[in-house]
Amino acid sequence: MSRIATLTVRTKLTGAFLIVAIIAALIGWLGVRATGEVNTMATRMYDVELVGLYHAETANAQLIGAGRSARTALLAQTFGARDVEVKRVAEHFVGVKAALDQLDVLFVTEAGKKAVQSTRAAIAAYEAGIDKVLVLLKPEAPGQANNSTIELLENARPLGDAAEDLMIKLVNEKRMNAERFAGEIAVVYSDTVISLSVLTIVGAILAMLLGWIITRVITRQLGGEPVQVAAIADSIAGGNLMNHIDTSRAAEGSVIAAMSTMQEGLRKLVMSVLASSDSIATGAGQIASGNADLSQRTEEQAANLTETAAAMEELSSTVHSNADVARQAAQRATTASASASKGGEVVSNVVATMAGINDSSKRIVDIIGVIDTIAFQTNILALNAAVEAARAGEQGRGFAVVASEVRSLAQKSAAAAKDIKTLIDDSVVKVDLGSKLVDEAGAAMQGIVEEVKQVTDLISEISAATDEQTSGLSQINDAVLQLSDVTQQNAALVEESATASSSLSEQAGMLVDVVSFFKVDQNVASAAAPVLVNQRMAPQMTATSRGRGESPSARPTAPAARMRLAAAGPQGSKSDEWEEF
């Protein structure tokens, strides 16, 4: 039942009709099926059994007619009458054979076919017996058929009786088959009637049960009769919210229960609107009276903003001039840094040159040392040569003179090498001292370059900061100008707000007129009005009391200010309200 309740009305009705249609289709299908079976059985009974019975009866009648014509021929008084009967005998036997040929096809079982063959053989024997009788009859005179009569009675008649008995059995077989098929048809008809009757009864019961269930579910969902629902809807549409809706028999979630809840909500809403209309009118009047004070303060604020914009313009011009000076200083600092870098490079080159000179002086000292050594050895050799010349006497005197001169030259060379070495050593010392001084100068120059770079960076930062200040002051100036424009627009909006306040007051009156369309308990509405107003104004008054202690930087935005303005109501003076705004 709960699942049915969750379905839509369309689904419920469609499902019920579908089930009834399925039952009706089942009944129709069973009827068609049973009718088809009866039709098949009736067709078979006619085409096989009744037609077979007809052919068996025809064959039996032809067989009896052949015997009757044979006897009539024996009793004929003229040859003409005899010939006619003899011809009829032949025709009857042809009819018997034709009927047996058609009857043979209508027997399906082997036993039936064997019975037909046996009957055919008996008829053939009977025909042969009749032929013999007719042969004996031919020479006999009319009225004197003695031999043929004897032959008929003694031989042909027993054969005819036997054939006739078999033919009667075939007729009875077909008759019994027809009766059996008729019984089967009656059984099928009886079963069909019972089945259709049961299905019809079950379908009717199921249809009534489905109708009852769907009616109960829909009525339960409506909560009552549709007429009652329509009456409640008409009452609410007419603005009558004082009508009592009986929900004692309406289930939770039903239409009537929902309409009762809706009526209660509308009643509270109308009461709330009635209670709020006076508050709206009062607030609109207070807004209109406060717009004048706001307009005056807005004008003063616009004048102050104009003066601020002029001061900001002068400050922006000064900062712009400072930015130009800082930019020029940065450019000159960059040039000085480049020059210091070049001086550092020159000092580095001088340091490298002094190092080369120092190395060359050391090499010269080494060469002078070699020369001094050679002079010393030459002096020794010259001394040895003089000694040897002295030993040689007169013969070695000339060699002694030469040796003496060589020795003198060696001593002079040694003295000169010594003087040069002394001078070179003094030069090396001075070169070392100059190299140290150049190194110190290079280090100092490098320090100067680093300091100049730092000064350049600082001046660049000062220039960038000055540019940013200039940009910021320009933005501030634009903001002040924009704020001035906004203030002037606010002044215009204050005038529009006054007009809107008057319109709001008129709309509040119209709202009261519109809401008066609904009929509610005026005593309840009057009692509920102060409560509803106080409930809405209490949190707003709390926000206002909190906002009065805030600093200017922490003041709320315009929407919050408007909320406090609306909440203030008649509790505070006009000056307090607009100071808070």
Protein Blocks (a to p, Z undefined) as FASTA:
>chain_A
ZZmmmpcfklmmmmmmmmmmmmmmmmmmmmmmmmmmmmmmmmmmmmmmmmmmmmmmmmmm
mmmmmmmmmmmmmmpcbfklmmmmmmmmmmmmmmmmmmmmmmmmmpmbfklmmmmmmmmm
mmmmmmmmmmmmmmmmmmpcehiamklmmmmmmmmmmmmmmmmmmmmmmmmmmmmmmmmm
mmmmmmmmmmmmmmmmmmmmmmmmmmmmmmmmmmmmmmmmnopafklmmmmmmmmmnopa
kbccdfklpcehiaklmmmmmmmmmmmmmmmmmmmmmmmmmmmmmmmmmmmmmmmmmmmm
mmmmmmmmmmmmmmmmmmmmmmmmmmmmmmmmmmmmmmmmmmmmmmmmmmmmmmmmmmmm
mmmmmmmmmmmmmmmmmmmmmmmmmmmmmmnommlmmmmmmmmmmmmmmmmmmmmmmmmm
mmmmmmmmmmmmmmmmmmmmmmmmmmmmmmmmmmmmmmmmmmmmmmmmmmmmmmmmmmmm
mmmmmmmmmmmmmmmmmmmmmmmmmmmmmmmmmmmmpccdfklmmmmmmmmmmmmmmmmm
mmmmmmmmpcfklpccfklmmmmmmmnmmmbcfklmmmmZZ
